């Protein structure tokens, strides 16, 4: 049985995603994303499940940074989890009694409309996770009256649900990734995603355009691009990319190889099946066969077979 670390405590959306990705795995809650990934690096866990991006809030920057630095890890799978928030409180609490709410900042942003309408006088305080908020509110001595958390957290910590599905958007989804130690890659499925990090060699006009062109000229569609500061000073950034396809695909491999020539460093984060199983649209001239035919033609020319 695999042991998988995740952003805890019990009752997080991350745990819910883990249970769907690997229902038989032993679960290891961790206090933050960095701790979950370090558990894989130091051998305490066989892998980890961490949040990557949210359809409303965008990228989870803690995850992006943790994957870019430290010992390399590989993304081997992903899961798209619909996100529904509940207002949880200790038994006996009524809606009108709630003055202090504890939740994760991302949850606060996604439930702002409900709070302004139903609890306009309440103060919202930040927690490390929505489940940690529920765990704290469950204590009889807690200074907080309610938590905004997934409903499952209420089941874990003995809280009652005062309101359900309180998010401002009812179609919110969070993408979670399963991360493993470096090893054999998942086989191509025809509906894959490749993730990587690229570091600029130097900052000059058109530097980002040069990077993007490596994908564009080979017909590789980028599904996500994020810039993150390197920490070396203002204006110094590295870039996270998600692109359609598998590194085993000629067009993707050629694009990443071209990027490697341009950059001071490229960290490959993995090629893995897409959760939505959507296959990319491949432009004419960019299939594996097209690349093989072109390579054979070039070899003949170099051999003097004009």
Secondary structure by P-SEA (a helix, b strand, c coil): cbbbbcccccccaaaaaaaaacccccccccccaaaaaaaaaacccccccccccccccccaaaaaaaaaccccccccbbbbbbbbbbbcccccccccccccccccaaaaaaaaaaaaaccccbbbbbcccaaaaaaaaaccccccccccccaaaaaaccccccccccccccbbbbbbbbbbcccccccccccbbbbbbbbbcccccaaaaaaaaaaaaacccccbbbbbbcccccccbbbbbbbccccccaaaaaaaaaaaaacccccccbbbbbcccccccccccccaaaaaaaaaaaaaaaaccc
